[in-house]
Amino acid sequence: MAMVNRFHVHEDAIDILFFDESGNSLYSVGTHTGRLRRSNIVSGLTVDEPDMDGQVIAINHQVWNSWKILLRSNDHYYVEDHKSHSRIELTAEKTQTRDFFELAVFSRDGKVLAAISRTERPREQRSYNGQDWNAVVSVWDAQTGTSLWRRVLDDNVVLSIAIAPDGSRILTGGTEGTIRLLSVPANEELLRLDNPDSSSIYSVQFAPNPASDQILGVAGQPSPG
């Protein structure tokens, strides 16, 4: 018979949820608080709330015994090693404003970090329906904090992002039904797929096999009108 436990670990919604390597603990991050908590899988009780000195934005928990955690603190972003607690700050080009990350994801090996933010469109490019923003993809070397590139898209909002298992490509999905495949080394758009009914792309994924070219996009309700 299946065992069902209820966990009340956050006052708000949960943004990140995963088991540890042993399967005995459940880790979760609150959407608005950004706090990381560990719960006992049997009792359902919170047993630990690590002091992260910042809001947790993304976690790469696929690196055995050495997670990479993206933290936001005082409008600065840091990559912290969960085991050693050492951290590095993400650098930005002097010509660009500091972005506010809406989404972020690590590559499987924790070496590459990609994030989604938004930048305001020039006044002459703004539309009558209030779409005054462009989505921005930013990529860093997660081991050094060095900015690799920053690319402004013509999408209004990007809802999903994924990195290929080998860290060489990025997928994005937006509110206007567009899926983009980007090259990490070359900062080039390799492929663009437009959903015929313009429904939003809420999730994108690569096949887990690094040798596979299969990608997946999950669409939602068609846009009004």
N, C-alpha and C positions, 0 to 999 in steps of 0.2 A: 504494500500500500504506500502510495506517495506521501511524503511528509511536507507539509506546507507551513512555513513560518512567515510572520509579518514583521517587517522591519520599519520602525519609525526613527529614522536617523537624521532627517533634515526637516527644517521648518518650511522649506520651499521645494521646488521641483528638483529632480536629480538629473544632472547633466552628464556625468561619467559614472559607469557601473561596471565592475569586473571582479572576478575571483583572484585570489593569490595562487601561487604555483601549487600549493598543497590542496586547495579546494576547501580549506577549513575556515577561511576568512573572506568576507565580502567588503570590498572597498567602494566608496561612493563619494561623489563631489556634488555639493549643492549648486544649483544653477546661478543663484544670485549671491550667495555668500562666498562661493569658491572654496569652501572648507573641505578638506579631505578627512574622511572618517573610516575606521576599520570596525566591522561588526562580526561577532561570533555567529557562524552559520547555524549552530544548534540552538542557542538561546535567543538569537535575534538582537542581543544587546550590543551597544557601542562599547568597545573595549579600548579604543585608542583614537586620539585625535591629534596627529602630529602637528607640531608648531612649524608651519611652513613659511612664516613671515612673508605672506603675500597671498593673492588669490590664485587658485589653481585653474589654469586655462586648458591644459592638455597633459596627458600622461602617456608615455610609451612604456607599457608594462610588459612588452614582449621580449625585452632584453633580460635574460635570466639573472636574477639577483642584483640587477643594476638598472633600475628604472630611470628614465629621463622625465623630468617634470618641468612644464612651462609655467612660470609664475608671473603675475603682474603685481607690482608694488610701486606706489607713488608714480604711476604713469610710466614706469620703466618695466622692461621684460627681461626675465632671467631664465636660463636653463640650469636646473639643479639636479645633481646626482643624488638619488634617493638613499644610497648606501653611505657615501662619504660626506654628503651635505655640501660638497663644493658646488659653487655656482659661477656662471659667467653671464655677463650682460650682453643682450643682443645689440649690436651696433647698427646705426642708421646712417645713410648718406647725409652729409651736411645740408644738401639742397632740398631734402624732403622733410615734411613735418612728421612727427611721431604718430604712427597709426594706432588706432584702437582696434584690437583684434576681435572679430566677431566669431571666427572659427579658426582652429589650428590643429595640425596633425603632424606627428613624427613619422619618418620612415621606419620600417620594421627594425632596422639595425640601430636606430637612434642617431644616425649621422646627419640626416637632413630634416629640416623643419619648414613647413609651409603654413602660411596664415592668410586669412581673408580679412580685409578691412574695406573701408569706403572713402572715396574722396569726392568733394563737391565739383560738379560739372561747371565749366565756364558759363556765364550768364547767357551767351548766345546759343548754347547747346541745350538749355533747359527746355522741358516739354510742358505742355498745358496740363498734363495729368499729374504733375507733382513729382515726376521722376527726375530729381535734381542731383542724383548721385551716380557715380561709377564704382563698381567693385574693383578691388585691387588685390592681386596675388603677390605676396612677398615670400622669398625663399632665403633661408639662412643655412650656413654650415653650423649644425647644432653642437659640434665639438669645440669650435672656436668662437662662436657668436658673430661671425663675419657675415655681412649681408652679401648674398650672391646676386640677386636681382629683384626688381620690383616692376610689375607689369599692370598697367591700367587696362581693364576690360571695358567693353561697351555694354556689359550687363548692368542692370540697375542694382540687383541684389544677388549674391551667390549664397545658396542655402546648404551646399554640401561640397566637401573636398576630400580627396583620397590621394595617397602616394603609392606608386607601384612597389611591389616587394623588394626590388633592387634599388629603389630610390631614384630611378632615372626619369620618371614621368609623373605628371600630376593630372588628376581629373577634377573638373569643377562642374557643378550643376546649378542653374540659376532659375529665377522666378519667371523668366521669359522663355523657358523651355529649351535652353541651350546647354549642351554638354561640350566641354572643351578638353582636349588632350594636349598637354604642354610638355616640352622637353626641359628637364632640369638643367643639363649641362649647357644647352644652346639658347635657352630662353626663347623658344620658338613654338608657335602653335602648329602641332602636327595634324590635328583633326578637329573639325567642328561639326556637330550634329544638332540640327534644329528640330524640335518636336513640332509636328504639323499643327497641332491644336494649341500650341503655346502654353501647355500646362506646366506648372513648376516642377523642377527636378529636385526632389527632397533627399535623395540618397544616391551616391555613386560609389562604385567599388571596382577594383581590379580582381581578376582571378588570382587565387593564392599561388599558383605555379608561376615562378618568374619567367618561364619560357613561353607562357601563354600570352596571346594578344587579345584575349577576351576582356571586355569591360561591361559594366552593368549600370544602368540608370533607372531609377524608380520615379515615376511621374505621379503627380497628385491631380487635383481637380483642375479642369480647364479654366483659364483666366476669363473673367467676365467680359462680354462683348466680343 
